[in-house]
Amino acid sequence: MIGVPAYDYTSKLGNIIHIPMDYFKKPSNDREYIAQESLLDSLIDEVRGNESHPLAIAMQIIGDNLEIYDDENQQPIGFGLSEIEIVKYIMKTNNLTQKDLSEIFGSQGNVSSFLNGKREITLTIIRKLKDKFGIDPALLIA
């Protein structure tokens, strides 16, 4: 890129890593995000956990900016799902039956009623699910 301020780094193997200076700011759209993510992958390959590597700080800045963009533009995993879908997912991933959740819901019948949409989830149940499975209670509060 001619005319664009950049930092060029030549690795020990002779590879040139070209970092345009505007990559040190948070991406403003998906196109910039994808380009910065691709560069970050190259930096990770080059730095390989060496915190004293000359590119380690560039890797950190770009990674932090991508994370900020993600936080501002992507909903966390699980948001947008119903309470029923989340509990069914918990059951599936933990190989649980309705009987296994009866202690949390009070009875197997209560689990069945909830999963069929006939019973609301309570704060007590939400707390128990949080404690047992470590899920964010905000996922279960509509």
MISE-421744 format. One record per residue (C-alpha): residue number from 1; chain; z, y, x. Coordinates in steps of 0.02 Angstrom, whole numbers. Last residue first. Layout:
<atoms>
<atom NUM; 'A'; <Z; Y; X>> ...
</atoms>
This chain:
<atoms>
<atom 142; 'A'; <1487; -609; -1842>> <atom 141; 'A'; <1624; -673; -1728>> <atom 140; 'A'; <1580; -839; -1648>> <atom 139; 'A'; <1486; -777; -1495>> <atom 138; 'A'; <1617; -641; -1470>> <atom 137; 'A'; <1743; -781; -1437>> <atom 136; 'A'; <1659; -812; -1268>> <atom 135; 'A'; <1664; -998; -1236>> <atom 134; 'A'; <1791; -1085; -1125>> <atom 133; 'A'; <1778; -1255; -1213>> <atom 132; 'A'; <1958; -1295; -1261>> <atom 131; 'A'; <2034; -1121; -1257>> <atom 130; 'A'; <1885; -1034; -1334>> <atom 129; 'A'; <1866; -1168; -1468>> <atom 128; 'A'; <2052; -1151; -1508>> <atom 127; 'A'; <2039; -962; -1518>> <atom 126; 'A'; <1888; -973; -1634>> <atom 125; 'A'; <1980; -1099; -1744>> <atom 124; 'A'; <2129; -981; -1761>> <atom 123; 'A'; <2012; -834; -1793>> <atom 122; 'A'; <1938; -930; -1939>> <atom 121; 'A'; <1764; -1005; -1963>> <atom 120; 'A'; <1701; -997; -2141>> <atom 119; 'A'; <1681; -1154; -2248>> <atom 118; 'A'; <1534; -1215; -2352>> <atom 117; 'A'; <1402; -1191; -2218>> <atom 116; 'A'; <1370; -1377; -2195>> <atom 115; 'A'; <1445; -1374; -2020>> <atom 114; 'A'; <1601; -1288; -2089>> <atom 113; 'A'; <1624; -1413; -2230>> <atom 112; 'A'; <1602; -1559; -2109>> <atom 111; 'A'; <1729; -1488; -1986>> <atom 110; 'A'; <1850; -1457; -2130>> <atom 109; 'A'; <1826; -1636; -2189>> <atom 108; 'A'; <1863; -1700; -2012>> <atom 107; 'A'; <2031; -1612; -2022>> <atom 106; 'A'; <2126; -1462; -1955>> <atom 105; 'A'; <1976; -1376; -1876>> <atom 104; 'A'; <2033; -1393; -1694>> <atom 103; 'A'; <2113; -1565; -1714>> <atom 102; 'A'; <1964; -1622; -1819>> <atom 101; 'A'; <1843; -1581; -1678>> <atom 100; 'A'; <1832; -1759; -1610>> <atom 99; 'A'; <1814; -1825; -1789>> <atom 98; 'A'; <1659; -1717; -1811>> <atom 97; 'A'; <1585; -1810; -1663>> <atom 96; 'A'; <1574; -1752; -1482>> <atom 95; 'A'; <1448; -1788; -1344>> <atom 94; 'A'; <1502; -1633; -1248>> <atom 93; 'A'; <1328; -1554; -1249>> <atom 92; 'A'; <1296; -1606; -1429>> <atom 91; 'A'; <1464; -1551; -1499>> <atom 90; 'A'; <1458; -1384; -1410>> <atom 89; 'A'; <1280; -1359; -1473>> <atom 88; 'A'; <1335; -1401; -1651>> <atom 87; 'A'; <1476; -1273; -1633>> <atom 86; 'A'; <1351; -1141; -1574>> <atom 85; 'A'; <1226; -1179; -1712>> <atom 84; 'A'; <1365; -1167; -1843>> <atom 83; 'A'; <1425; -1000; -1776>> <atom 82; 'A'; <1248; -935; -1791>> <atom 81; 'A'; <1143; -897; -1639>> <atom 80; 'A'; <1092; -720; -1592>> <atom 79; 'A'; <1201; -719; -1437>> <atom 78; 'A'; <1209; -888; -1351>> <atom 77; 'A'; <1143; -837; -1182>> <atom 76; 'A'; <1179; -654; -1147>> <atom 75; 'A'; <1060; -528; -1222>> <atom 74; 'A'; <930; -461; -1103>> <atom 73; 'A'; <880; -280; -1073>> <atom 72; 'A'; <1032; -186; -1007>> <atom 71; 'A'; <1117; -334; -923>> <atom 70; 'A'; <952; -394; -851>> <atom 69; 'A'; <911; -222; -781>> <atom 68; 'A'; <1085; -213; -702>> <atom 67; 'A'; <1058; -386; -626>> <atom 66; 'A'; <889; -334; -556>> <atom 65; 'A'; <971; -181; -478>> <atom 64; 'A'; <1108; -288; -399>> <atom 63; 'A'; <979; -409; -327>> <atom 62; 'A'; <877; -265; -255>> <atom 61; 'A'; <1030; -188; -174>> <atom 60; 'A'; <1096; -354; -106>> <atom 59; 'A'; <928; -409; -35>> <atom 58; 'A'; <908; -240; 50>> <atom 57; 'A'; <1083; -259; 122>> <atom 56; 'A'; <1043; -433; 189>> <atom 55; 'A'; <879; -377; 268>> <atom 54; 'A'; <949; -342; 442>> <atom 53; 'A'; <1038; -512; 441>> <atom 52; 'A'; <1227; -495; 461>> <atom 51; 'A'; <1262; -582; 296>> <atom 50; 'A'; <1161; -735; 349>> <atom 49; 'A'; <1151; -830; 183>> <atom 48; 'A'; <968; -880; 202>> <atom 47; 'A'; <905; -706; 250>> <atom 46; 'A'; <719; -748; 252>> <atom 45; 'A'; <710; -861; 99>> <atom 44; 'A'; <825; -743; 4>> <atom 43; 'A'; <713; -597; 53>> <atom 42; 'A'; <558; -687; -10>> <atom 41; 'A'; <643; -726; -176>> <atom 40; 'A'; <698; -543; -187>> <atom 39; 'A'; <516; -489; -164>> <atom 38; 'A'; <465; -595; -313>> <atom 37; 'A'; <609; -525; -416>> <atom 36; 'A'; <555; -349; -370>> <atom 35; 'A'; <378; -380; -431>> <atom 34; 'A'; <439; -463; -591>> <atom 33; 'A'; <559; -320; -628>> <atom 32; 'A'; <425; -190; -595>> <atom 31; 'A'; <313; -273; -724>> <atom 30; 'A'; <458; -296; -845>> <atom 29; 'A'; <497; -110; -850>> <atom 28; 'A'; <607; 23; -770>> <atom 27; 'A'; <661; -78; -618>> <atom 26; 'A'; <822; -14; -538>> <atom 25; 'A'; <789; 78; -377>> <atom 24; 'A'; <773; 4; -202>> <atom 23; 'A'; <600; -63; -245>> <atom 22; 'A'; <540; 119; -242>> <atom 21; 'A'; <553; 110; -52>> <atom 20; 'A'; <413; -19; -43>> <atom 19; 'A'; <476; -173; 50>> <atom 18; 'A'; <345; -262; 157>> <atom 17; 'A'; <403; -424; 239>> <atom 16; 'A'; <296; -464; 388>> <atom 15; 'A'; <299; -643; 450>> <atom 14; 'A'; <301; -659; 639>> <atom 13; 'A'; <412; -812; 646>> <atom 12; 'A'; <560; -708; 704>> <atom 11; 'A'; <532; -599; 551>> <atom 10; 'A'; <440; -432; 552>> <atom 9; 'A'; <516; -305; 434>> <atom 8; 'A'; <418; -167; 350>> <atom 7; 'A'; <507; -28; 256>> <atom 6; 'A'; <402; 72; 138>> <atom 5; 'A'; <346; 246; 87>> <atom 4; 'A'; <187; 230; -16>> <atom 3; 'A'; <35; 313; 64>> <atom 2; 'A'; <-62; 152; 91>> <atom 1; 'A'; <0; 0; 0>> 
</atoms>
